[in-house]
Amino acid sequence: MTTECSSTADAITGVLMAGDAVVNLSQQPLNAIAGTLFVSSVKNQLSVGRTPATVQWQPGMADALSKLCGDPVERFVVVSEENCSDAAVLIRELGHFQLPCLHCTLMNTCDEDSFMDAEDTEAVTERLRQLGYI
């Protein structure tokens, strides 16, 4: 039972619910509220804590992850970049163990350089004038 969504690292709190444990496969720090549960990995041993962490996924870790499910963890939220092969494997493994999960793909945020500058505005205005809209 997997659900998918997209978010930004800054807005991840909007997709989290009580009982969620975040498996952050991205290298981006997530802007989560205090008390959010994170899965961490030390020497391939998984644990759940309240300290933000990222996980370098290894095949076979889903079995260890399945043992973490229960009070207080009700669902795993897998956070990854687009086209992350580790996320696809993890989601498949979580499905095999019938663990509830949400796969959240991080979207790239637009830089202010991505918006129109004065020169772009002039060019668009001129084209609209040529087309008779202005």
GITANOR-V71633 format. One record per residue. N is the residue number from 0. RES is the residue in one letter. SS is DSSP state (helix for helix, strand for strand, loop for the rest). PSI is psi as a letter, one per 40 degrees, with the letter a starting at -180 (999 if undefined). Layout:
n=N res=RES ss=SS psi=PSI
n=N res=RES ss=SS psi=PSI
//
This chain:
n=0 res=M ss=loop psi=g
n=1 res=T ss=strand psi=h
n=2 res=T ss=strand psi=i
n=3 res=E ss=strand psi=i
n=4 res=C ss=strand psi=i
n=5 res=S ss=strand psi=i
n=6 res=S ss=strand psi=a
n=7 res=T ss=loop psi=i
n=8 res=A ss=helix psi=d
n=9 res=D ss=helix psi=d
n=10 res=A ss=helix psi=e
n=11 res=I ss=helix psi=d
n=12 res=T ss=helix psi=d
n=13 res=G ss=helix psi=e
n=14 res=V ss=helix psi=e
n=15 res=L ss=loop psi=i
n=16 res=M ss=loop psi=i
n=17 res=A ss=loop psi=h
n=18 res=G ss=loop psi=e
n=19 res=D ss=strand psi=i
n=20 res=A ss=strand psi=h
n=21 res=V ss=strand psi=h
n=22 res=V ss=strand psi=g
n=23 res=N ss=strand psi=h
n=24 res=L ss=loop psi=e
n=25 res=S ss=loop psi=i
n=26 res=Q ss=loop psi=e
n=27 res=Q ss=loop psi=h
n=28 res=P ss=loop psi=h
n=29 res=L ss=loop psi=h
n=30 res=N ss=loop psi=g
n=31 res=A ss=loop psi=i
n=32 res=I ss=loop psi=i
n=33 res=A ss=loop psi=i
n=34 res=G ss=loop psi=e
n=35 res=T ss=loop psi=h
n=36 res=L ss=strand psi=h
n=37 res=F ss=strand psi=i
n=38 res=V ss=strand psi=h
n=39 res=S ss=strand psi=i
n=40 res=S ss=strand psi=h
n=41 res=V ss=strand psi=h
n=42 res=K ss=loop psi=f
n=43 res=N ss=loop psi=e
n=44 res=Q ss=strand psi=h
n=45 res=L ss=strand psi=i
n=46 res=S ss=strand psi=i
n=47 res=V ss=strand psi=h
n=48 res=G ss=strand psi=a
n=49 res=R ss=loop psi=e
n=50 res=T ss=loop psi=h
n=51 res=P ss=loop psi=h
n=52 res=A ss=loop psi=i
n=53 res=T ss=loop psi=i
n=54 res=V ss=loop psi=h
n=55 res=Q ss=loop psi=h
n=56 res=W ss=loop psi=h
n=57 res=Q ss=loop psi=i
n=58 res=P ss=loop psi=h
n=59 res=G ss=loop psi=e
n=60 res=M ss=helix psi=e
n=61 res=A ss=helix psi=d
n=62 res=D ss=helix psi=d
n=63 res=A ss=helix psi=d
n=64 res=L ss=helix psi=d
n=65 res=S ss=helix psi=d
n=66 res=K ss=helix psi=e
n=67 res=L ss=helix psi=e
n=68 res=C ss=loop psi=h
n=69 res=G ss=strand psi=a
n=70 res=D ss=loop psi=h
n=71 res=P ss=loop psi=e
n=72 res=V ss=strand psi=h
n=73 res=E ss=loop psi=d
n=74 res=R ss=strand psi=i
n=75 res=F ss=strand psi=h
n=76 res=V ss=strand psi=h
n=77 res=V ss=strand psi=h
n=78 res=V ss=strand psi=h
n=79 res=S ss=strand psi=i
n=80 res=E ss=loop psi=i
n=81 res=E ss=loop psi=i
n=82 res=N ss=loop psi=f
n=83 res=C ss=loop psi=h
n=84 res=S ss=helix psi=d
n=85 res=D ss=helix psi=d
n=86 res=A ss=helix psi=d
n=87 res=A ss=helix psi=d
n=88 res=V ss=helix psi=d
n=89 res=L ss=helix psi=d
n=90 res=I ss=helix psi=d
n=91 res=R ss=helix psi=d
n=92 res=E ss=helix psi=d
n=93 res=L ss=helix psi=d
n=94 res=G ss=helix psi=d
n=95 res=H ss=helix psi=d
n=96 res=F ss=loop psi=e
n=97 res=Q ss=loop psi=f
n=98 res=L ss=loop psi=h
n=99 res=P ss=loop psi=h
n=100 res=C ss=strand psi=i
n=101 res=L ss=strand psi=h
n=102 res=H ss=strand psi=h
n=103 res=C ss=strand psi=h
n=104 res=T ss=strand psi=h
n=105 res=L ss=strand psi=h
n=106 res=M ss=loop psi=i
n=107 res=N ss=loop psi=h
n=108 res=T ss=loop psi=i
n=109 res=C ss=loop psi=h
n=110 res=D ss=loop psi=i
n=111 res=E ss=helix psi=d
n=112 res=D ss=helix psi=e
n=113 res=S ss=helix psi=e
n=114 res=F ss=loop psi=i
n=115 res=M ss=loop psi=h
n=116 res=D ss=loop psi=a
n=117 res=A ss=helix psi=d
n=118 res=E ss=helix psi=d
n=119 res=D ss=helix psi=d
n=120 res=T ss=helix psi=d
n=121 res=E ss=helix psi=d
n=122 res=A ss=helix psi=d
n=123 res=V ss=helix psi=d
n=124 res=T ss=helix psi=d
n=125 res=E ss=helix psi=d
n=126 res=R ss=helix psi=d
n=127 res=L ss=helix psi=d
n=128 res=R ss=helix psi=d
n=129 res=Q ss=helix psi=d
n=130 res=L ss=loop psi=e
n=131 res=G ss=loop psi=e
n=132 res=Y ss=loop psi=e
n=133 res=I ss=loop psi=999
//
